[in-house]
Amino acid sequence: MAIATALRRFELDTRPIHPDTRRALDRRWAELPEHVKTPNQLLGRCAVGCEGTHGVFPKCNLTCSPCYHSADANKVRIDGDHTVDNVARQMDFLRQVRGPRAHAQLIGGEVSLLSAEDHAQALLAMRAVGREPMSMTHGDFDYEYLLDLVLDADGKPRFEKVSFAAHFDSLMRGRRGAVRPRSEAELNPFREKFAQMFVDLKRDHGVNRYLAHNMTVTPSNVDEVEQVTRDVLEMPFDMMSFQPAAFIGDDRRWREDFGEVTIDAVWERIEKGAGQKLPWQATQFGDPRCNRSTVGMRVGGTFAPLLDPEDPKDIAARDRFLDHFGGMIFGDVPKGVLTVKVIRAIAAHPGDIAPLIGLARRVLRRGGGVRRVLRAARRGKLSFKTFVVHNFMDAEQVAPAWKLMEQGIVADDPLLKETQERLGSCMYAMSHPEDGRLVPACVQHSVLDPIENIELRRILPLPTTRDGIAPQVVARPAGLTAVRSTGQPAS
């Protein structure tokens, strides 16, 4: 009986696409609005989309204009037990409805205000249900904190790989050494220092990393996107993500007309910084009014996109991959199991081998040829890069559009109807296990966060001298890093 059970488990584990993944993808495709069910659409064919936490640690120690958190976010104390418990519940629900594998962001306020141990336990809770976690941060922490996060009590790595998205832009106030930056270039030493910590982590402890660089874009810094792109491309970031600002969150920090910055304007400046066109039309996550992205190989100073939307052979290879391999899980899979999965997939579709090899050859050609790619690899000048723009929506439209959607009503107003279409196509979901819902991130920030944070103020109040409670202290259990406070007693 034990042998039969093990064999059944092995057969399931080595299937190219897990049945739960297939069901989740089919459900996601069925839910999409018809206008995004296009041949280049990845949602429902290759991925269910990204996921994020909410209400788990809303507090931040920087002030930004704009800030997407509600006015009450910084009136809630950091509490590790609350964080880990709610992360586990939210991720468990996502596992139930979105299948065994997805990318999920550990997001709230500032993740490094959690103790390193609580931060680690939250990441472990996410991994336990098949989530690939990415910690969202402003990057203003030290190497010792990173070590305390990654290493266990015996000094051994508890993660083979960590993923972080660090937000750097001149709209942020309070960073150590750059309290009020006057330009994006002023932040380059901080970007470099952050990325170098993870290079050192790999050198010192063998832990791999995936690093994303995030930047909010407003009229005041849109013309600096070109230079930021040029500068960050030379740093060990894997992704460059830009977000045109939207009127969401704390309206006290709205200083500009964010509507002046469009997704097209930002992409054009990214292309100027990269020194070439960055084709994105071959693949799409959700609605093109919300998201734009491309991935490829950087060889020296040349970016070779994985797919050229103008090349019919590339598009044919894309379609074969999505039809036959979309939904295959490669990350965190033991090498032996992954090998069998790939063999089974190829055996089922041997005709795909030649088109996929042809695609690889074309990517190498776009990178300058095999010899140039090998020379770049030897010099450490070969990397894979992803460029992304996420275009969020204003709360003024999201709130009424969502209210109508919950009532099953399609809006008559053209702007609200467009908002509903974009919400229905959202690639970024947040989990509400208490009522069995998944909601788009724009809805979470525009509609639900203000209500949640009022309740969080009640259950996680900041300590005061009147309470006779000391400020909440964030200390690393290993005792390596300095103690910080997340809430000074009220005067």
N, C-alpha and C positions, 0 to 999 in steps of 0.2 A: 504493500500500500504506500509506504514512504517513497519507494522508487517511482511508482506511478505518479504520485503527487509532484515529485521533483521534476519528472519529465514533462508533465503538463505545464509546470511553472516555467521551465526552460523554453518550451515551445512558445509560450505566451510572451516571455521576455525577449525572445529573438525574432518575433514577428516584425516585419519592416515597419508597420504602423499598428500601434496598440489599439484594440477595439474601443477603449474609452476615448482615445484621441480621435478616432474616426467619428464617433458619435458627437463629440464636442465640436469638431470641425463642421460636420453636416448641420448641426444646430445653428452654429454661427453663420454659415452661409445662408440658411433659410431665413434668419432674422435680418439680414442686410437689406436695405432699400434697393430697389431694382436698379437705380441709376449708378450704383457702384459695383454691380455684378458684371464686371468687365474682365476681359482675358488677362489683364495684368494685376488683378486684385489678389492679394495674398491672404487676406482675412478669409477664413473658412476653407481655404485650399492648402495653405502651408502653415498657418498659425492662427491661434484664437485671438491674439493681440496681447498687449502688455497689461499688467495689473499693478495696483498700488494700495498701500495702507492708508488709513485715515483715522484721526482721533486717537492716535497712539502716543504721540509726543509733539504737540503743536508748538511748543515754546521754541524761540530762536533768540540768539544773543547778538544778531546784527539787525540793522534797520535798513530797509531797501525801499526805493521808490521806482516802480510800484512793488507792492507786497501782496501776494495772492492769499495770504491768511487773513482771517477775520480779525476785527479789532480786539477780540477777547483772547486771541491765541496765546499771547504772552502773559496772561493772567492765570495760566494753568501750570502747575508744577510738573516737573519730570518725575515719573514714578516707574521704575523698571518692571515691577510686577504687573502693573496695568499694561505697559507696553507689550511685554512678552505674551500675556494672556490674550490680549485682543489681536495681536498679530497672528497667533496660532489659530484663533477662531475664524478670523477673516480668510486666512490661507486655506484652512480646512474646507470651508465652503467653496472657495474657488476650485479646489481639487475636485469637489463633487460635481460642479456644473461645467467646468472648463477643461477637464481631463487631467492626465498625470504630469503634464509638463507645460510650463510657461515662464516667461520672464516677469519678475515682479519687483517693484521698487519699494524699498523700506524708506518711506517718506513721511514727513510730518512738518515739524519745524526743523531744528538742526540735530542730526543724528548723533553727532559727537558730544552732545550734552547728556546722552545716556552714558552710564558707566560702560567701560569696555566689556565687562562681563555680561551686562544686560543686552548690549548691542550684539554680542556674539550669540547669546541665547535666542535672540529674535531671528538672526540669520539661520541658526540651526533649525528653528521651528519652521521657517520657510522651506528650507531644503528637505525637511522630513516629509513634506507633501509634494515634492517634485517641483518646487519653485526655484528658479535661478535668481537669487536676490541681488539687487543693486542698491547700495547705500547712497542716499542723496544728501549732499553736504555742501557747505560753503568752503570747505577745505582748510579752515583755519584751526588745525590741530597739529600736534607734533608726532614725530616718529615713534616716540615711546607709547603714545596712545594706540597707534596702529599695531605695535608689537603686542601690547596687552590684549588687543582684540583678536589677533590672529593666533597667538600662542597660548597653549593651555598652561596649567599650573606647573607642569614639568618642563616648560619651555619648548614643547614640540608643537608644530603647526596643527591646528584643528581644522584647517581648510586647505585644500589643494590650490584653490583659486578664490580671489575676492574681486568683486566688481564695485566700483565707485563712480558716481557722477558728481563732479565738482562744479559749482556755479561761481564763475568769476565775471564780474562786470563793474563798470565805474558807477553804477547806480546803487551799489551796496555801501553801507556806512558801518564802521566799527571794526573792520578787519585790523588785526594787530600789525602795525607798521604801515598801514594804508587806511587810516580812519576815514578820510574823505578824498578818495582818488580823483585826480583831475583829468585823467585820460585812461584809456584802456591799456596803453603801452606801459603805464606805471605799474600795472598788475602783473606784467610778465615775470618778474622774479618770483612772485608768489605762485604763479602757475607752474613755473619750472620746479620750485621747491616741492610743491605738492606731488607732481609726477615723479620726481626723483626719489621720494620716499618709497614708492612701489618698485622702482628699479633696485633700490637698496634691499627691499624686502625679498625680492627674487634672488639677489646675490647672497644675502645672509642666511635665508631660510628656505629657498627653493619654492616659494609660494608665487604662483602665477597671478596675473591681474588683467582686468579689462577696465580701461579708464575712458570716461566720457567727459567732455568739456562743454558746459552749458553757459549760455549767455542770453540775457534778456535784451531785446532791441527796442529802442524808442527813437523818436526824432533826434534826441541829443547825442546818441552814439551810433546811429545807423551808418554814418559815413566812416566809422572806424572798423566796421565788420570786415572790410577788405584786408586791413593790416592785421587784425586779430587772426583771421584765417591764415594769412601768410606766416605769422609768428608761431601759432599753435601747431601748424603742420610740422614744424621742426621739433616739436616736443613729443614725448612718448604717450600721446593720447590716441585712443583707437577710434573715437567718435567725436565729431564736432557738431553740437546741437545748438540751434539758435531759435529763440522764441520771441516773435513780435509781441509786444506787450498788449494786454487786454485790460479792460475795466472790470477787474475781478478783485474781491478781497477788500482790504482796508482802504476806503475812499479818501482817508486823510493823506494818503501817500500818492495820490494821482496828481501829477505835476504838468503833464503834457497832453497833446492831442494824439493819442496812440494810433488813431485811425489813419494817420499819415503814412504809417509804415506797413507795406503790403508784403505778402509772401514772395511775390515776384521781385520786389525791390531788394529784399534780403538775399534771395538766391543769386541775383545778378552780382551782388557785391561779394558773395562767397566765391563765385566763379572767377571774379577778378583777382581775388586773393590767391586762388589755386592756380591762376595763370592759364586756365583753359575752360572749355565748356564742361559741365558736369551733367550728363544726360540722366534723367530720372524717370522718364515716361515708361520704361520697360516694366517697372513694378510699382505697385501702389498699396499702401496701408490705409484702408478706410477711404475717406473723401479727399480728393485732391485739393479742396479748399482748406483742409486742415493740416495735411501732412505731405511732405515731399522729402524723398531720400534717395541716395545712391550709395552703393558700396563697390569697392574695387581695390586694386593693388597699386601701391605707390612705389615706383621704382625710381630712386633718386628724386628728381623733382617732377616726374611724370605720373599722373594718375591714370591707371588703366581700368575703366569701369568693367564690372563683371558682365554687364549686358549692354549692348548697343541697341537702342530701340529702332534704329534705322537698318539694322542687319537682319534680314529674314531668317538666316540660320540661327542667330542668337535667339530670336523669338520662338523658333521651332524647338530649340533645346529647352528654353524656359517652359514651354507648354508641356513637353514630355516630362520634365522634372516635376512640375506641379501635379500632373495627372497621375503619375506613377509613384512619386516619392514624397509628395507634399504631406507633411505630418510626421515624417520620420524623426525620431529623437536621437541626437548625437551626443549631447552634453551629459556629463555625469553618468555615462554608460561604461561599464567595464570593457576593456579592450577586446576580450574574448567574445563577449556578448555582442558588441558592436560589429565585430568581424563577421559573425554568423548572420546578423541582421542585413549587412550589406550584401553578403553572398546570396541570401534568400531574395533580396530585392532585385539584384541583377539577374538571378536565375529566372525570375518571373518576367523580366522585361529585357532580354538580351539585346534587343534591337536598339536600346537606348545608349549602349556603350559608345558606339561610333559618334553620334551627335554630341555627347557630353565630352568626349575626347577632343572633338573638333572645337567645341566652345573653349576648352582649356587652351588649345593652340592659339585661338584668336585673342584671348586675353594676354597671353605671352607676347603675341605680335604687337598688341597695343602698348605693351610695356617696353617695347624696343627689341624684343627677341630674347631667346633663351640665354645667350651669352651675357647680354646686358643685365638680365634678371639675376643670373648667378653672380656676376661681379657686384651688383648692388647688395645681394645677400651676404657676400663675404665682407663687405665694408659696413654692414649693419644699416644699409640704406633701403632695405626692403621691408615693407609693412603693409598691412591692410587697414584701410580707412573707410569710415562711414560718415557721410554728410547728411544732416537732417535739419528740417525746419518744421516746427510745430506751431500752428497758428491757432491760438485759443480765441474763444468768443467772449463777448461782453455779457456781464450778468444781466444787464437791462433786457437783452433778448433771450438769454438762456432761461431765466425764471419763468416768464409767461409761456415760452415754447414748451418747456418741460411740463408745466401745469396742464396744458392742453394734451400733451402726449399721454399723461397719466389718465386722462379722461377718454382717451381713444379718439381725439379730435384732431383732424388735419387743419392747420391754420389757414385762414384766407389771406392774411397779410403776407406779402412776398418775402419780407425779411424774416418773419417768424417761421414761415414754411421752410426757408433755406436753413434756418437754425435747427429745425426738427430733422431735416434730411441729414445734416452733419452730425447731430446727436445720435441718430439711428445708425450711423456708420462709424461711430467712435471706436478707435483702436485701443483705448486706455480705460479700463474698467476698475471700479472699486466695489468691494464686497460688503453687503449688509446681511449677514446671516440671521439677524434677529427677525427680519421680515422677508427673507428669501429673495432679495433683489441684488442685481448688479446695476450700478449707475455710471454714466460717463463722468470723467474727471471734471469737465466744465460744470456739470450739475453739482458734483460734490462741493466744489469751491464756491459756486455762485449761490446755491440754494441750501445745502445741508450743513456745511461747515459752521456758519454763524449759529445755527441752532445747536449743533453738537458742542461747540465750545462754551456756550452758556451752561450747558449741563456739566461739562468737564470742570468748569470753575467751581461748581458745587461739590463734585465728588473728589476733585484734586485741587483744593485751594492752595494758594501760595502761603507759606508759613509766615506768621507775624509774631511780634514780641508779645502781643496780647494773648496769643494762644499758648505762650510758653514753649514754643517749638523752635528748635534750631533750624536755620535754613537748610533746605534739601541739598545735600552734598553729593557731588559726583566724584567718587574716588575709585581709581582702578584697584581691583583686589590685589594685584601683584605689587602695588605700592610704588610703581616705577615713575608715575607721572604726578605732576602737582595737583593738589586738590583744587577744585573749582566749585563755586556756588551757583545754583540755578535760581536762587530767589533770596535776595537780601531781606532781612526783617524790615517791615514797614516802620517808618519813623513816626 
